[in-house]
Amino acid sequence: MQDLDIAKSLLKKNNDNLVIVKNGTVLYETVSAGIGGLLTAIEKFGKELRDSSIADKIVGEAAAQLCAYSNVIEVFAMTLSQCGKDVLDKNSIRYEYEKLVPHILSKKKTDLCPFEKQVAGCKTPQEAYEKLTQLAQRKS
């Protein structure tokens, strides 16, 4: 089984929100919703995430920028936003998805997700990572 297949399978079987697999080994999985899981994985594993595969329930521009920042090679999203897709394309990250949506909305579905707003206009994955880290720290 390939890494992405393992990650997809666990995401669905365990009702996880995020699963990261590299060389057949599960590096990280969480049921926590939102971008926090990916930020935690980056904090914990750093450069070890290079060439890993990620399965996530929701991938918008913020998550896609973090995948690019971490040098992930492939992503599966149950829901992928158009902006997220554009970032994955720009960074040559292979991806699969079940549903493509125009934008990722806030929990109340009244506005854009705050993390999506935070990365709008970011020129590099590094810049997006720094902005997302700052926002996550303010929210915690």
Backbone as a chain_set.jsonl record, in Angstrom:
{"seq": "MQDLDIAKSLLKKNNDNLVIVKNGTVLYETVSAGIGGLLTAIEKFGKELRDSSIADKIVGEAAAQLCAYSNVIEVFAMTLSQCGKDVLDKNSIRYEYEKLVPHILSKKKTDLCPFEKQVAGCKTPQEAYEKLTQLAQRKS", "coords": {"N": [[0.836, -1.199, 0.0], [0.537, 2.2, -0.843], [1.799, 5.291, 0.573], [-0.1, 7.463, 0.505], [-2.475, 6.076, 0.142], [-2.619, 4.626, 2.525], [-2.826, 6.74, 4.379], [-5.283, 7.913, 3.531], [-7.047, 5.785, 3.984], [-6.882, 5.448, 6.808], [-7.781, 7.978, 7.62], [-10.487, 7.901, 6.937], [-11.381, 5.497, 8.157], [-10.805, 5.832, 10.926], [-12.083, 8.156, 11.432], [-10.527, 10.456, 11.481], [-9.137, 13.797, 11.33], [-6.798, 14.528, 10.2], [-4.078, 12.837, 8.747], [-0.76, 11.776, 8.556], [1.61, 10.182, 6.616], [4.651, 8.474, 6.044], [6.951, 6.666, 4.165], [5.53, 4.281, 4.608], [4.957, 4.401, 7.3], [2.96, 5.672, 9.918], [3.205, 8.921, 10.771], [1.803, 10.882, 12.1], [-1.407, 11.466, 13.455], [-4.647, 12.869, 13.922], [-7.739, 13.765, 15.504], [-8.506, 16.271, 15.872], [-10.027, 19.213, 14.693], [-9.49, 21.689, 12.126], [-6.692, 23.9, 11.374], [-4.777, 23.566, 13.266], [-3.805, 20.94, 13.823], [-2.075, 20.374, 11.691], [-0.209, 22.42, 12.012], [0.829, 21.662, 14.507], [1.989, 19.188, 13.825], [4.011, 20.075, 12.095], [5.555, 21.549, 13.862], [6.371, 19.486, 15.569], [7.655, 17.571, 13.888], [9.065, 18.878, 11.846], [11.55, 19.059, 9.382], [11.376, 16.388, 8.852], [8.947, 15.874, 7.708], [9.234, 16.18, 5.022], [8.649, 14.836, 1.819], [6.476, 13.339, 2.664], [3.105, 11.971, 2.876], [-0.14, 13.302, 2.968], [-3.368, 13.089, 4.344], [-6.317, 14.818, 4.639], [-9.294, 16.172, 6.032], [-10.272, 18.693, 5.237], [-8.873, 20.857, 2.935], [-7.736, 23.904, 2.393], [-6.477, 27.03, 1.164], [-4.718, 27.732, 3.245], [-3.943, 25.257, 4.508], [-2.829, 24.023, 2.267], [-0.668, 25.73, 1.728], [0.857, 25.191, 4.004], [1.47, 22.528, 3.521], [3.098, 22.838, 1.28], [5.145, 24.325, 2.457], [6.201, 22.376, 4.118], [7.241, 20.581, 2.349], [5.738, 18.394, 1.446], [4.764, 15.558, -0.52], [2.401, 14.575, -1.6], [-1.183, 14.917, -1.426], [-4.326, 14.182, -0.034], [-7.627, 15.253, -0.037], [-10.767, 15.438, 1.499], [-12.459, 17.54, 1.13], [-11.56, 20.104, -0.99], [-10.409, 23.373, -1.586], [-10.635, 25.79, -4.271], [-8.563, 27.687, -4.203], [-6.74, 26.323, -2.592], [-6.174, 24.156, -4.258], [-4.929, 25.536, -6.338], [-2.563, 26.393, -5.044], [-1.365, 23.912, -4.47], [-0.963, 22.989, -7.089], [0.821, 24.987, -8.035], [3.039, 24.442, -6.486], [3.785, 21.965, -7.299], [2.675, 19.684, -6.031], [1.293, 16.579, -5.797], [-2.161, 15.667, -5.894], [-5.343, 14.473, -4.655], [-8.88, 14.534, -4.514], [-12.205, 14.579, -3.08], [-14.282, 16.411, -3.186], [-14.597, 19.557, -4.691], [-14.528, 22.913, -3.791], [-15.433, 26.438, -3.909], [-14.414, 28.098, -1.827], [-13.107, 27.88, 1.571], [-15.095, 28.031, 4.338], [-15.919, 29.807, 7.42], [-16.68, 28.289, 10.64], [-19.329, 28.956, 11.248], [-20.224, 29.443, 8.758], [-20.577, 31.956, 7.656], [-18.693, 33.601, 6.655], [-15.384, 33.809, 5.191], [-13.054, 31.3, 6.243], [-11.037, 32.085, 9.068], [-8.313, 31.412, 8.926], [-7.894, 31.087, 6.23], [-8.284, 33.701, 5.376], [-6.073, 34.823, 6.586], [-3.878, 33.906, 5.102], [-4.297, 34.873, 2.588], [-2.971, 36.458, -0.166], [-0.356, 35.916, 0.56], [2.974, 35.508, -0.462], [4.803, 33.427, -0.357], [5.214, 30.012, 0.841], [6.609, 30.045, 3.27], [6.071, 32.608, 4.327], [3.304, 32.326, 4.679], [3.264, 30.253, 6.597], [4.444, 31.568, 8.806], [2.539, 33.605, 9.324], [0.265, 32.044, 9.894], [1.1, 30.646, 12.149], [1.384, 32.748, 13.976], [-1.321, 33.607, 14.128], [-2.544, 31.282, 15.156], [-1.322, 31.145, 17.667], [-2.375, 33.429, 18.855], [-5.046, 32.69, 19.007], [-5.02, 30.627, 20.824]], "CA": [[0.0, 0.0, 0.0], [1.281, 3.455, -0.919], [1.6, 6.181, 1.716], [-1.35, 8.21, 0.422], [-3.569, 5.122, 0.357], [-2.646, 4.356, 3.974], [-3.35, 7.945, 5.033], [-6.712, 8.027, 3.183], [-7.759, 4.709, 4.66], [-6.966, 5.771, 8.238], [-8.613, 9.171, 7.763], [-11.885, 7.493, 6.864], [-11.669, 4.431, 9.125], [-10.726, 6.327, 12.308], [-12.741, 9.455, 11.481], [-9.52, 11.461, 11.795], [-9.161, 15.008, 10.52], [-5.501, 14.633, 9.541], [-3.172, 11.698, 8.871], [0.48, 11.972, 7.805], [2.314, 8.909, 6.466], [5.909, 8.533, 5.284], [7.619, 5.366, 4.037], [4.696, 3.235, 5.185], [4.794, 4.61, 8.747], [2.122, 6.803, 10.307], [3.952, 9.877, 11.592], [0.926, 11.72, 12.91], [-2.834, 11.489, 13.14], [-5.418, 13.588, 14.925], [-9.156, 14.006, 15.261], [-8.716, 17.71, 16.05], [-10.392, 19.919, 13.468], [-8.809, 22.961, 11.886], [-5.306, 23.947, 10.906], [-3.905, 23.298, 14.409], [-3.146, 19.641, 13.709], [-0.969, 20.486, 10.743], [0.812, 23.252, 12.664], [1.45, 20.824, 15.547], [2.848, 18.208, 13.143], [5.193, 20.797, 11.599], [6.349, 21.852, 15.061], [6.915, 18.244, 16.125], [8.473, 16.787, 12.958], [9.904, 19.739, 11.021], [12.04, 18.593, 8.074], [11.001, 14.977, 8.69], [7.721, 15.808, 6.907], [9.596, 16.181, 3.597], [8.293, 13.627, 1.057], [5.402, 12.576, 3.295], [1.788, 12.037, 2.253], [-1.112, 13.814, 3.93], [-4.807, 13.01, 4.086], [-6.951, 15.814, 5.498], [-10.7, 16.348, 5.671], [-10.457, 19.964, 4.538], [-7.637, 21.521, 2.517], [-7.896, 25.198, 1.738], [-5.193, 27.661, 0.846], [-3.844, 27.689, 4.425], [-3.371, 23.91, 4.632], [-1.987, 23.776, 1.09], [0.583, 26.467, 1.939], [1.635, 24.449, 5.007], [1.992, 21.336, 2.84], [4.222, 23.303, 0.46], [6.199, 24.705, 3.403], [6.762, 21.137, 4.679], [7.724, 19.742, 1.247], [4.91, 17.192, 1.309], [4.737, 15.222, -1.953], [1.049, 14.315, -2.09], [-2.246, 15.286, -0.508], [-5.715, 13.795, -0.3], [-8.58, 16.082, 0.698], [-12.181, 15.131, 1.292], [-12.912, 18.803, 0.531], [-10.438, 20.943, -1.422], [-10.848, 24.648, -2.158], [-9.958, 26.158, -5.514], [-7.293, 28.337, -3.837], [-5.856, 25.249, -2.136], [-5.784, 23.426, -5.469], [-3.97, 26.391, -7.047], [-1.287, 26.344, -4.306], [-0.783, 22.581, -4.69], [-0.479, 22.989, -8.474], [1.976, 25.889, -8.13], [4.18, 23.829, -5.787], [3.961, 20.615, -7.858], [2.284, 18.659, -5.062], [0.242, 15.723, -6.357], [-3.315, 15.67, -4.997], [-6.616, 13.843, -4.977], [-9.925, 15.086, -3.665], [-13.556, 14.093, -3.317], [-15.182, 17.525, -3.484], [-13.931, 20.839, -4.904], [-15.397, 24.037, -3.429], [-14.78, 27.718, -4.216], [-13.716, 28.636, -0.647], [-13.345, 27.258, 2.878], [-15.814, 29.008, 5.152], [-15.824, 29.715, 8.882], [-17.574, 27.275, 11.211], [-20.717, 29.437, 11.146], [-20.481, 29.546, 7.319], [-21.011, 33.315, 7.35], [-17.545, 34.336, 6.135], [-14.228, 32.946, 4.935], [-12.314, 30.784, 7.398], [-10.025, 33.067, 9.456], [-6.983, 30.987, 8.476], [-7.847, 31.382, 4.795], [-8.089, 35.154, 5.295], [-4.717, 35.126, 7.049], [-2.868, 33.599, 4.084], [-4.619, 35.532, 1.315], [-1.929, 37.399, -0.566], [1.0, 35.472, 0.915], [3.772, 35.219, -1.664], [5.564, 32.184, -0.204], [4.782, 29.141, 1.932], [7.271, 30.505, 4.501], [5.278, 33.741, 4.821], [2.025, 31.771, 5.145], [3.541, 29.528, 7.84], [4.665, 32.546, 9.877], [1.257, 34.254, 9.628], [-0.629, 31.056, 10.512], [1.631, 30.379, 13.489], [1.013, 33.908, 14.794], [-2.758, 33.583, 14.366], [-2.84, 30.16, 16.045], [-0.883, 31.517, 19.012], [-3.347, 34.405, 19.382], [-6.314, 32.006, 19.254], [-4.912, 29.629, 21.9]], "C": [[0.878, 1.259, 0.0], [0.92, 4.349, 0.273], [0.262, 6.916, 1.672], [-2.552, 7.296, 0.646], [-3.726, 4.786, 1.839], [-3.283, 5.536, 4.704], [-4.842, 8.108, 4.775], [-7.537, 7.006, 3.95], [-7.947, 5.008, 6.152], [-7.861, 6.984, 8.49], [-10.088, 8.774, 7.832], [-12.239, 6.476, 7.95], [-11.739, 4.949, 10.555], [-11.445, 7.659, 12.508], [-11.782, 10.548, 11.941], [-9.781, 12.712, 10.96], [-7.871, 15.167, 9.725], [-4.687, 13.376, 9.809], [-1.954, 11.976, 7.986], [1.254, 10.654, 7.814], [3.571, 9.125, 5.629], [6.567, 7.168, 5.321], [6.856, 4.252, 4.75], [4.427, 3.364, 6.674], [3.914, 5.828, 9.009], [2.94, 7.698, 11.232], [3.023, 10.586, 12.574], [-0.522, 11.51, 12.487], [-3.576, 12.159, 14.284], [-6.879, 13.691, 14.506], [-9.483, 15.486, 15.423], [-8.993, 18.376, 14.712], [-9.569, 21.201, 13.338], [-7.348, 22.781, 11.528], [-4.311, 23.579, 12.012], [-3.157, 21.981, 14.33], [-1.932, 19.69, 12.802], [0.152, 21.343, 11.325], [1.558, 22.462, 13.744], [2.412, 19.817, 14.922], [4.127, 18.873, 12.633], [6.132, 21.109, 12.758], [7.087, 20.611, 15.567], [7.926, 17.565, 15.194], [9.374, 17.607, 12.042], [10.252, 19.148, 9.675], [11.718, 17.114, 7.804], [9.729, 14.816, 7.84], [8.003, 15.825, 5.406], [9.281, 14.813, 2.99], [7.238, 12.76, 1.742], [4.105, 12.768, 2.508], [0.776, 12.414, 3.327], [-2.525, 13.563, 3.435], [-5.475, 13.915, 5.116], [-8.409, 15.955, 5.066], [-10.914, 17.598, 4.841], [-9.1, 20.58, 4.219], [-8.017, 22.78, 1.752], [-6.522, 25.748, 1.437], [-4.221, 27.558, 2.014], [-3.162, 26.326, 4.552], [-2.444, 23.603, 3.459], [-0.641, 24.501, 1.221], [1.468, 25.741, 2.951], [2.213, 23.165, 4.408], [3.192, 21.709, 1.978], [5.411, 23.656, 1.35], [6.939, 23.464, 3.915], [7.331, 20.2, 3.617], [7.037, 18.389, 1.183], [4.848, 16.85, -0.181], [3.338, 14.959, -2.49], [0.028, 14.536, -0.989], [-3.559, 14.671, -0.977], [-6.589, 14.689, 0.559], [-9.989, 15.584, 0.433], [-12.848, 16.356, 0.656], [-11.69, 19.666, 0.254], [-10.999, 22.239, -1.984], [-10.07, 24.929, -3.437], [-8.613, 26.819, -5.224], [-6.273, 27.309, -3.356], [-5.312, 24.462, -3.305], [-4.718, 24.221, -6.235], [-2.591, 26.359, -6.377], [-0.605, 24.996, -4.52], [-0.214, 22.485, -6.102], [0.814, 23.792, -8.595], [3.233, 25.262, -7.526], [4.427, 22.381, -6.21], [3.719, 19.509, -6.836], [1.115, 17.887, -5.68], [-0.932, 15.706, -5.379], [-4.489, 14.892, -5.576], [-7.644, 14.488, -4.055], [-11.267, 14.456, -4.014], [-14.478, 15.218, -3.77], [-14.371, 18.812, -3.611], [-14.938, 21.952, -4.624], [-14.677, 25.351, -3.743], [-13.909, 28.227, -3.062], [-13.984, 27.762, 0.571], [-13.957, 28.337, 3.769], [-15.553, 28.8, 6.638], [-16.807, 28.655, 9.378], [-19.048, 27.666, 11.094], [-21.16, 29.615, 9.692], [-20.996, 30.931, 6.898], [-19.904, 34.129, 6.677], [-16.452, 33.327, 5.778], [-13.635, 32.476, 6.257], [-11.228, 31.805, 7.764], [-8.609, 32.695, 9.003], [-6.815, 31.23, 6.972], [-7.603, 32.88, 4.584], [-6.64, 35.515, 5.604], [-3.679, 34.912, 5.947], [-3.141, 34.243, 2.732], [-3.521, 36.551, 1.003], [-0.521, 37.014, -0.158], [1.739, 35.053, -0.351], [4.504, 33.883, -1.587], [4.967, 31.315, 0.897], [5.385, 29.549, 3.283], [6.47, 31.645, 5.138], [3.94, 33.251, 5.381], [2.206, 31.049, 6.479], [3.689, 30.504, 9.008], [3.363, 33.221, 10.287], [0.305, 33.291, 10.345], [-0.192, 30.726, 11.937], [1.243, 31.512, 14.434], [-0.478, 33.894, 15.129], [-3.143, 32.454, 15.329], [-2.446, 30.466, 17.485], [-1.854, 32.502, 19.654], [-4.653, 33.725, 19.759], [-6.233, 31.038, 20.432], [-4.816, 30.265, 23.266]], "O": [[1.842, 1.354, 0.759], [-0.129, 4.182, 0.895], [-0.437, 6.989, 2.683], [-3.534, 7.699, 1.27], [-4.845, 4.676, 2.34], [-4.167, 5.356, 5.541], [-5.596, 8.41, 5.7], [-8.592, 7.326, 4.497], [-9.041, 4.84, 6.69], [-8.613, 7.011, 9.464], [-10.835, 9.258, 8.683], [-13.286, 6.588, 8.588], [-12.624, 4.557, 11.316], [-11.427, 8.226, 13.6], [-12.162, 11.448, 12.689], [-10.554, 12.681, 10.003], [-7.845, 15.853, 8.704], [-4.608, 12.904, 10.943], [-2.091, 12.36, 6.825], [1.52, 10.083, 8.871], [3.559, 9.858, 4.64], [6.723, 6.578, 6.39], [7.448, 3.396, 5.407], [3.74, 2.522, 7.253], [4.098, 6.882, 8.399], [3.32, 7.293, 12.33], [3.391, 10.856, 13.717], [-0.819, 11.392, 11.298], [-3.198, 12.042, 15.45], [-7.207, 13.702, 13.319], [-10.604, 15.91, 15.146], [-8.294, 18.14, 13.727], [-9.031, 21.718, 14.317], [-6.845, 21.665, 11.398], [-3.142, 23.312, 11.733], [-1.994, 21.906, 14.727], [-0.888, 19.116, 13.111], [1.33, 21.028, 11.153], [2.776, 22.583, 13.876], [3.517, 19.613, 15.424], [5.208, 18.292, 12.731], [7.348, 20.953, 12.647], [8.258, 20.672, 15.94], [8.939, 17.042, 15.658], [10.352, 17.079, 11.512], [9.366, 18.776, 8.907], [11.783, 16.656, 6.663], [9.472, 13.734, 7.312], [7.119, 15.522, 4.604], [9.602, 13.774, 3.566], [7.118, 11.574, 1.434], [4.017, 13.603, 1.608], [0.827, 11.912, 4.45], [-2.842, 13.792, 2.268], [-5.229, 13.793, 6.316], [-8.722, 15.869, 3.879], [-11.649, 17.575, 3.855], [-8.28, 20.8, 5.11], [-8.539, 22.732, 0.638], [-5.528, 25.023, 1.454], [-3.031, 27.322, 1.809], [-1.941, 26.252, 4.688], [-1.392, 22.99, 3.641], [0.401, 23.949, 0.865], [2.685, 25.68, 2.782], [3.324, 22.764, 4.754], [4.187, 20.985, 1.946], [6.552, 23.322, 1.029], [8.152, 23.497, 4.12], [7.85, 19.134, 3.95], [7.667, 17.369, 0.903], [4.877, 17.75, -1.02], [3.098, 15.098, -3.689], [0.311, 14.374, 0.198], [-3.857, 14.647, -2.171], [-6.325, 14.864, 1.748], [-10.365, 15.338, -0.713], [-13.689, 16.228, -0.235], [-10.886, 19.928, 1.148], [-11.95, 22.22, -2.765], [-8.991, 24.379, -3.659], [-7.63, 26.55, -5.914], [-5.087, 27.408, -3.671], [-4.126, 24.136, -3.345], [-3.735, 23.657, -6.716], [-1.57, 26.303, -7.062], [0.607, 24.944, -4.73], [0.884, 21.964, -6.298], [1.787, 23.326, -9.189], [4.347, 25.513, -7.987], [5.184, 21.658, -5.561], [4.458, 18.526, -6.781], [0.088, 18.466, -6.038], [-0.725, 15.729, -4.166], [-4.609, 14.686, -6.783], [-7.317, 14.932, -2.954], [-11.445, 13.88, -5.087], [-15.345, 15.019, -4.621], [-13.555, 19.124, -2.744], [-16.053, 21.942, -5.145], [-13.449, 25.378, -3.834], [-12.806, 28.725, -3.284], [-14.953, 27.004, 0.608], [-13.395, 29.421, 3.925], [-15.038, 27.764, 7.058], [-17.66, 28.186, 8.624], [-19.908, 26.814, 10.87], [-22.327, 29.902, 9.424], [-21.741, 31.064, 5.928], [-20.157, 35.227, 6.182], [-16.592, 32.132, 6.038], [-13.709, 33.178, 7.266], [-10.565, 32.338, 6.874], [-7.797, 33.579, 8.729], [-5.719, 31.543, 6.507], [-6.815, 33.275, 3.724], [-6.055, 36.395, 4.971], [-2.703, 35.658, 5.866], [-2.308, 34.169, 1.829], [-3.197, 37.402, 1.833], [0.427, 37.721, -0.498], [1.199, 34.339, -1.197], [4.796, 33.271, -2.614], [4.287, 31.824, 1.788], [4.737, 29.409, 4.32], [6.224, 31.641, 6.344], [3.499, 33.71, 6.435], [1.394, 31.214, 7.389], [3.119, 30.286, 10.077], [3.108, 33.391, 11.479], [-0.378, 33.679, 11.293], [-1.027, 30.55, 12.823], [0.822, 31.265, 15.564], [-0.861, 34.138, 16.273], [-3.973, 32.65, 16.216], [-3.155, 30.089, 18.419], [-2.125, 32.422, 20.852], [-5.305, 34.128, 20.723], [-7.265, 30.661, 20.987], [-4.72, 29.559, 24.27]]}, "num_chains": 1, "name": "protein.A"}
